[in-house]
Amino acid sequence: MKADHHPLEPRREELEHWLAVLSKFALDEVDALASGPAVGTVGRAGLDIADAVSQPIGEQPLTGGVEAVTDLLRQASSATFIPPSPGYFAYVPGTGLFASALADLVSGALNRFTGISTAAPALCRLEADVIDWLARECGYGETSGGVLLSGSSLANLSAVITAREEHFAADGDYRRAVTYASGQAHHCVEKAIRMAGLPPANVRRVAIDSEYRLDPEDLAAQVRADRAAGLQPFLVVASAGTTNTGALDPLPAIADVCEAESLWFHVDGAYGGAFVLCDEGRRLLAGMERADSIALDPHKGLFLPFGTGCLLVRDAEKLRNAHSAGAHYLRDLDALDRSREAPSPAMYGPELSRSYRGLRLWLPLMLHGAAAFREALAEKLRLAWRFHAGLLRLIESGVPLECVAPPHLSTIPFRLVRGASEALADWNARNAALIERINAQKRVYLSSTSLPVADGEAVTLRVCVLGARTHADHVDQSLADLATAVG
Ligand SMILES: Cc1ncc(COP(=O)(O)O)c(C=O)c1O
């Protein structure tokens, strides 16, 4: 090896070659989505692929160079669910806009430090611009602020901590703190309560209505009862689209309770919050602007790659109070003129060094324009109703299915009708077999959940329409495959 050879600094021609090979691979994968399966090789065969690609970490580069590396990646990515597929209706689909992937490439290559805005004021300003834009779209005013995090698990955690600091900062005694959410809230809410050092036993399960929405009257009654018992109600978490059924909690009525009882009102809009960008969604989400904080996931509703969540807080100072901290070794940054700075992400969230997430949002917004996002979201709402209408047509034609709830946003829960004296286990087995038959065709991919019924939990299928590449023909395909699978 020559004395001036530094293996971590390849020559430009080599980098260009890597880039060409890897970007061709990425583009081929994206191109294949339109005609490829909605799910890859998973289960036991997927584990075989995992064994085949697993390599010892060698002291020298992999033999075969970037081509061999890409081949391993191609195999590994064949053994997956495919959330960006147009036929993927499972869980919450994730599109992974290519413009955002380019943002990752650029920000990784630039690798500027964007934790403290003094170190990159203009890059931080671009990030602040997209956060401000999202806040205005959600109906928040000038005093609001926010932070981009990895997803809504962290956004909900930071919201819980902000609410906790607001209510209990003085003595740090959280033993009597009570949180309220419906049993349909995402499990990360309870996880956040635990991680925030709040008592999990004091999480109240508020009753739900027949469409799985939180019941505000039960909420008010439980808050009154807890206060009477000497406890300290402080936080209500409502869902703007539950993961299970897409249920949209009645935000205005919940806001009324929170106002009357001086409770922090947090909206988990991880899945549904971004619908605020289109006219119909804004109408549906009325009341969200009254929340103290809103979590929403650009990696869901704004079609970005996984790893982009957002927390917005009506009063940015409260978010800052809960997250800001200083360090001696940051004194050079503190000493610089801060008067015209964008907010420092590190002061509004748990991370210091972080990926430059702002570019993941900013670049697609600059390249596509906001209108493209609004139109795509409006389309997803229409597609959900298209699926719903198709489902009702199947039911009218005698197919033994039931629609469990109409779409509040873009998710539709449904299942086979239970037989007159059918045991719960048998009914559940029939629904589990149904989803297997639908998914085995690989044109569409659905997931199931379980929902409370009188004698337990009923396996329920669900279609969640949120892929940017999903259009009417894919919804029609899902209905056709459902009809075939029911038989
Ligand atoms: C309603 C809801 N809240 C929170 C989360 C957790 O978000 P993340 O996976 O981005 O951490 C999800 C994820 O699907 C969700 O649907």
The ligand as a Gaussian input file, in Angstrom:
#p B3LYP/6-31G(d) Opt

LIG

0 1
 C      -51.454000       6.208000      15.206000
 C      -49.987000       5.893000      15.340000
 N      -49.293000       6.429000      16.349000
 C      -47.977000       6.187000      16.512000
 C      -47.298000       5.357000      15.667000
 C      -45.837000       5.094000      15.881000
 O      -45.137000       5.797000      14.913000
 P      -43.672000       5.400000      14.441000
 O      -43.765000       4.019000      13.883000
 O      -43.382000       6.437000      13.418000
 O      -42.767000       5.479000      15.614000
 C      -47.985000       4.774000      14.595000
 C      -47.288000       3.867000      13.666000
 O      -47.870000       3.245000      12.816000
 C      -49.356000       5.063000      14.416000
 O      -50.048000       4.537000      13.390000

